[in-house]
Amino acid sequence: MWGGRFAEGPSAIMREINASIPFDKALWRQDIAASKAHVAMLGETGIVTKDDAATISNGLDQIAAEYQADGVPEDWDLEDIHMTVEARLTELVGPVAGRLHTARSRNDQVATDFKLWVRAEMDRMDSALHLFQQALLARADEHAASIMPGFTHLQTAQPVTLGHHLMAYYEMIRRDRSRFADARVRLNESPLGSAALAGTGFPIDRNMTAQALGFDRPTANSLDAVSDRDFALDFLMAASQCALHLSRLAEEFVIWASQPFGFVRLPDSLSTGSSIMPQKKNPDAAELVRGHAGRVIGCATSLMITMKGLPLAYSKDMQDDKPPVFEAAGLLELSIAAMTGMIADSDFNPERMRDAAEQGFATATDLADWLVTQGDIPFREAHHITGAAVKLAESEGVALDQLQLSALKDIDARIDERVFDALSVGSSVRARSSYGGTAPAEVRARVAEAKALLAKPKPAEDK
Ligand code: ARG
């Protein structure tokens, strides 16, 4: 490709360190699409003849059919997907193939291809996350009134509903989808035509290629366009945060599925057994989702470190941008699928959750709140009185609502029998009816809103 200036070919080490074809062959569809848009523009603007443009375009179609059928050949001498396609094009249509590279460089080519790949991946993530949200909503609806202990510090705090808990993850995924959508808007400018770094003297039409490839507009600075990998970093940041959310949910499943908790039975399809302990059913998929989050975050870190010291414009370090993006995308897609299955097919045990909520004095706050509203006692004093009641219940080994009224009255004479209504876990969750609270009616309202939101057609982003 650059033989004119070089006396010797590359050493074996140079060939190996230089080759990106082992991984960038994943870009073949994007590479061919971008070349077709480019050559159509070259023909339209008269930079190449219409005949030559048609010959090249047909050759590219044939290469696409070959790759589709047989995969992309991996020849290190050809370095990357761009040269692999061009070499095959030369075999197919002869020297006219050399006109395709007029007014472009591999620098704008790789930026364009990679953006197209990341954009398609963002759309796949969005669809997968949409399905995951639907699974969350279905189970949240089903368990809008199933009581479980709510935790802070993993200590029983107040009763909540399982539906409420699952809807917390719905909210996280809603933000994840919006992060991918934001990133997609920023990504969607076409680098093609920036050439090596400075633009080109040929009378190209960058709007035409931008439009053909579904970009909103061409990039406004050629140096930035060939050296920008923000779009890949945006993708990896959004992916990291999403992986982090999935990892937290996975961790909850690991805890909930343990014998002392027993809140959930994982689907057989997403568990494994032990080769030595026949009774075991291990939450491997959940653990791997938790593990994969570390790797996704590592991918984001890797690319940030690759980029942080690079002067403008393109440097070969940037060839290392693709493996972390490909790896993170694969890991996250699999993690979303695993968690969608886990949510959809797990067997929750509401009785067990309710029993757990009834232990640990989860309604202590309800007693304090009752003293405030019914006894007109300042909250701090109510908190103190409640503490004494909890201490008594603990020493007698009973739940708060099993204490004798006389014992409660000994602690504070203002307590009367109506307090028992407030002390059950059911009345506790029903009382938490503030907007966004855990009351079953509130949870059902949030689920209904979310279902309506998901059913709305997305704003035009299929470009
Ligand atoms: N294989 C290269 C990459 O993936 C393509 C761009 C090469 N550009 C260059 N000036 N050597 O980044």
Boltz pocket constraint, residues with backbone or C-beta under 6 A from the ligand:
constraints:
  - pocket:
      binder: B
      contacts: [[A, 18], [A, 20], [A, 24], [A, 79], [A, 80], [A, 106], [A, 107], [A, 110], [A, 314], [A, 315], [A, 316], [A, 318], [A, 319], [A, 320]]
      max_distance: 6.0
